[in-house]
């Protein structure tokens, strides 16, 4: 990956963490708790009040993706 793009992404992530300090803490705790069979639900309420919601049951291959993302994040 382009080093300049990585620097830009890192800056955006740092700003996100500054603006929303509880979100990364939540994702850290959630990542340690997610296991096969867990249900992940995502709920979004738009600015105009529309509600979007979905969920998924965690499969074994999803755990591999989560582990790869954690490893990648740890290296950054």
Backbone as a chain_set.jsonl record, in Angstrom:
{"seq": "XXXXXXXXXXXXXXXXXXXXXXXXXXXXXXXXXXXXXXXXXXXXXXXXXXXXXXXXXXXXXXXXXXXXXXXXXXXX", "coords": {"N": [[0.849, -1.181, 0.0], [0.429, 2.266, -0.632], [2.613, 4.482, 1.008], [1.94, 7.165, 1.555], [-0.839, 7.107, 1.432], [-1.337, 5.422, 3.595], [-0.448, 7.078, 5.673], [-2.337, 9.126, 5.497], [-4.701, 7.713, 6.102], [-4.069, 6.92, 8.724], [-4.033, 9.422, 9.976], [-6.744, 10.129, 9.701], [-7.944, 8.092, 11.209], [-6.86, 8.645, 13.729], [-8.054, 11.152, 14.203], [-10.734, 10.356, 14.234], [-10.719, 8.731, 16.528], [-10.207, 10.694, 18.418], [-12.498, 12.288, 18.193], [-14.497, 10.461, 18.865], [-14.082, 8.872, 21.403], [-15.061, 6.638, 22.863], [-15.84, 4.706, 21.04], [-13.637, 3.198, 19.779], [-12.801, 1.845, 22.109], [-15.041, 0.297, 22.693], [-15.07, -1.386, 20.387], [-12.653, -2.739, 20.785], [-13.206, -4.197, 23.15], [-15.397, -5.69, 22.205], [-14.225, -7.187, 20.134], [-12.68, -8.986, 21.567], [-14.652, -10.493, 22.682], [-16.243, -11.661, 20.76], [-17.306, -14.625, 19.308], [-17.622, -17.798, 17.581], [-20.919, -18.254, 16.547], [-21.856, -16.05, 17.887], [-23.991, -13.167, 17.737], [-23.985, -10.389, 15.71], [-25.195, -7.18, 15.62], [-26.153, -4.379, 13.764], [-27.207, -1.116, 13.955], [-28.529, 1.75, 12.549], [-29.499, 5.082, 12.768], [-30.601, 7.48, 10.688], [-29.971, 10.977, 9.935], [-32.412, 12.04, 9.223], [-34.159, 10.45, 10.586], [-34.674, 7.868, 9.677], [-34.514, 4.356, 10.143], [-32.093, 1.877, 9.941], [-31.291, -1.491, 10.022], [-29.45, -4.465, 10.634], [-28.341, -7.878, 11.05], [-26.019, -10.502, 11.897], [-24.974, -13.896, 12.15], [-22.081, -15.107, 13.604], [-19.695, -16.879, 11.811], [-17.262, -19.602, 11.52], [-15.3, -18.841, 9.578], [-15.571, -16.117, 9.671], [-14.373, -15.455, 12.058], [-11.704, -15.836, 11.435], [-11.299, -13.669, 9.678], [-11.723, -11.53, 11.476], [-9.574, -11.968, 13.232], [-7.422, -11.512, 11.46], [-7.835, -8.796, 10.867], [-7.439, -7.705, 13.416], [-4.724, -8.341, 13.805], [-3.601, -6.819, 11.717], [-4.315, -4.218, 12.543], [-2.882, -4.064, 14.907], [-0.308, -3.873, 14.015], [-0.15, -1.368, 13.007]], "CA": [[0.0, 0.0, 0.0], [1.128, 3.532, -0.741], [2.899, 5.066, 2.323], [1.183, 8.418, 1.74], [-2.22, 6.725, 1.721], [-1.339, 4.934, 4.982], [-0.34, 8.239, 6.573], [-3.631, 9.811, 5.473], [-5.638, 6.872, 6.847], [-3.712, 7.014, 10.136], [-4.518, 10.72, 10.437], [-8.197, 10.064, 9.803], [-8.262, 7.213, 12.34], [-6.537, 9.398, 14.944], [-9.1, 12.173, 14.37], [-11.94, 9.625, 14.622], [-10.547, 8.353, 17.935], [-10.321, 11.917, 19.206], [-13.901, 12.718, 18.165], [-15.39, 9.415, 19.386], [-13.166, 8.031, 22.186], [-15.663, 5.402, 23.376], [-16.061, 3.718, 19.97], [-12.544, 2.218, 19.709], [-12.817, 1.013, 23.314], [-16.107, -0.688, 22.487], [-14.644, -2.382, 19.405], [-11.628, -3.577, 21.412], [-13.892, -5.149, 24.033], [-16.224, -6.58, 21.39], [-13.355, -8.11, 19.399], [-12.254, -10.048, 22.49], [-15.823, -11.254, 23.119], [-16.926, -12.3, 19.629], [-16.945, -16.005, 19.027], [-18.52, -18.487, 16.667], [-22.29, -18.302, 17.048], [-22.265, -14.729, 18.375], [-24.811, -12.377, 16.824], [-23.59, -8.984, 15.604], [-26.288, -6.378, 15.087], [-25.784, -3.002, 13.465], [-28.394, -0.282, 13.873], [-28.202, 3.124, 12.184], [-30.595, 6.023, 12.635], [-30.114, 8.571, 9.857], [-30.299, 12.322, 10.409], [-33.842, 12.3, 9.011], [-34.944, 9.543, 11.426], [-34.848, 6.533, 9.101], [-33.797, 3.337, 10.882], [-31.559, 0.765, 9.168], [-30.801, -2.486, 10.971], [-29.148, -5.796, 10.122], [-27.558, -8.687, 11.982], [-25.385, -11.686, 11.317], [-24.448, -14.894, 13.068], [-20.656, -15.255, 13.313], [-19.262, -18.19, 11.321], [-15.823, -19.825, 11.763], [-14.463, -18.048, 8.678], [-15.633, -14.723, 10.116], [-13.383, -15.341, 13.131], [-10.408, -15.666, 10.757], [-11.255, -12.278, 9.22], [-11.568, -10.683, 12.669], [-8.189, -12.126, 13.691], [-6.537, -10.838, 10.502], [-7.998, -7.358, 11.064], [-6.772, -7.358, 14.68], [-3.288, -8.383, 13.554], [-3.261, -5.662, 10.891], [-4.433, -3.011, 13.369], [-1.8, -4.071, 15.909], [0.944, -3.506, 13.351], [-0.206, 0.054, 12.593]], "C": [[0.893, 1.242, 0.0], [1.363, 4.15, 0.647], [2.137, 6.371, 2.585], [-0.282, 8.13, 2.07], [-2.329, 6.208, 3.151], [-1.273, 6.079, 5.973], [-1.67, 8.994, 6.638], [-4.658, 9.033, 6.292], [-5.35, 6.965, 8.341], [-4.197, 8.334, 10.719], [-6.028, 10.728, 10.627], [-8.634, 9.205, 10.993], [-7.983, 7.941, 13.654], [-7.595, 10.461, 15.229], [-10.396, 11.522, 14.822], [-11.871, 9.252, 16.105], [-10.701, 9.555, 18.854], [-11.783, 12.37, 19.298], [-14.844, 11.746, 18.866], [-14.588, 8.443, 20.256], [-13.762, 6.711, 22.689], [-15.788, 4.313, 22.313], [-14.895, 2.734, 19.852], [-12.485, 1.309, 20.94], [-13.88, -0.078, 23.204], [-15.661, -1.785, 21.528], [-13.544, -3.277, 19.957], [-12.261, -4.629, 22.317], [-14.693, -6.165, 23.228], [-15.367, -7.611, 20.667], [-12.88, -9.257, 20.284], [-13.413, -10.971, 22.863], [-16.503, -12.033, 22.002], [-16.394, -13.707, 19.424], [-17.931, -16.601, 18.048], [-19.899, -18.598, 17.303], [-22.768, -16.994, 17.649], [-23.122, -14.045, 17.314], [-24.315, -10.938, 16.879], [-24.748, -8.24, 14.958], [-25.804, -4.954, 14.895], [-27.076, -2.222, 13.238], [-27.957, 1.144, 13.585], [-29.496, 3.923, 12.119], [-30.052, 7.22, 11.867], [-30.545, 9.912, 10.448], [-31.782, 12.644, 10.224], [-34.742, 11.287, 9.72], [-35.185, 8.158, 10.859], [-33.973, 5.536, 9.851], [-33.384, 2.211, 9.938], [-30.952, -0.228, 10.161], [-30.533, -3.8, 10.243], [-28.409, -6.574, 11.207], [-26.983, -9.878, 11.24], [-24.938, -12.614, 12.432], [-23.006, -15.166, 12.647], [-20.325, -16.703, 12.976], [-17.766, -18.37, 11.586], [-14.932, -18.983, 10.856], [-14.506, -16.557, 9.006], [-14.602, -14.467, 11.214], [-11.998, -15.13, 12.529], [-10.254, -14.23, 10.265], [-11.026, -11.331, 10.391], [-10.131, -10.758, 13.178], [-7.206, -11.424, 12.764], [-6.636, -9.325, 10.671], [-7.335, -6.899, 12.358], [-5.269, -7.346, 14.504], [-2.829, -7.175, 12.746], [-3.281, -4.383, 11.725], [-3.3, -2.93, 14.387], [-0.483, -3.631, 15.303], [0.998, -2.028, 12.968], [0.138, 0.978, 13.729]], "O": [[1.982, 1.239, 0.574], [0.403, 4.326, 1.398], [1.737, 6.64, 3.718], [-0.889, 8.822, 2.887], [-3.297, 6.512, 3.849], [-1.959, 6.062, 6.995], [-2.079, 9.447, 7.707], [-5.399, 9.618, 7.083], [-6.277, 7.075, 9.143], [-4.716, 8.364, 11.834], [-6.531, 11.276, 11.608], [-9.58, 9.551, 11.7], [-8.781, 7.862, 14.588], [-7.99, 10.646, 16.38], [-11.09, 12.054, 15.688], [-12.838, 9.432, 16.845], [-11.264, 9.442, 19.943], [-12.243, 12.786, 20.362], [-15.874, 12.156, 19.4], [-14.429, 7.284, 19.873], [-13.019, 5.756, 22.916], [-15.836, 3.129, 22.643], [-15.136, 1.527, 19.826], [-12.153, 0.129, 20.822], [-13.647, -1.228, 23.576], [-15.843, -2.97, 21.807], [-13.501, -4.463, 19.63], [-11.9, -5.805, 22.263], [-14.673, -7.359, 23.53], [-15.739, -8.782, 20.592], [-12.698, -10.377, 19.805], [-13.193, -12.097, 23.308], [-17.259, -12.966, 22.27], [-15.185, -13.936, 19.376], [-18.949, -15.991, 17.723], [-20.026, -18.991, 18.462], [-23.963, -16.833, 17.9], [-22.982, -14.324, 16.124], [-24.231, -10.34, 17.951], [-25.224, -8.617, 13.887], [-25.127, -4.393, 15.757], [-27.925, -2.615, 12.438], [-27.11, 1.691, 14.292], [-30.468, 3.498, 11.495], [-29.143, 7.902, 12.341], [-31.381, 9.965, 11.35], [-32.345, 13.432, 10.983], [-35.95, 11.264, 9.487], [-35.844, 7.342, 11.504], [-32.819, 5.833, 10.162], [-34.217, 1.657, 9.222], [-30.185, 0.163, 11.041], [-31.286, -4.198, 9.354], [-27.912, -5.989, 12.17], [-27.392, -10.213, 10.129], [-24.57, -12.169, 13.519], [-22.737, -15.425, 11.474], [-20.626, -17.623, 13.736], [-17.07, -17.39, 11.851], [-13.913, -18.462, 11.309], [-13.585, -15.817, 8.66], [-14.025, -13.382, 11.287], [-11.207, -14.34, 13.045], [-9.187, -13.638, 10.419], [-10.206, -10.418, 10.292], [-9.536, -9.735, 13.517], [-6.253, -10.803, 13.234], [-5.616, -8.638, 10.621], [-6.734, -5.825, 12.399], [-4.597, -6.44, 14.998], [-1.797, -6.576, 13.047], [-2.37, -3.56, 11.627], [-2.816, -1.841, 14.693], [0.368, -3.076, 15.999], [2.063, -1.501, 12.646], [0.138, 2.197, 13.555]]}, "num_chains": 1, "name": "protein.A"}
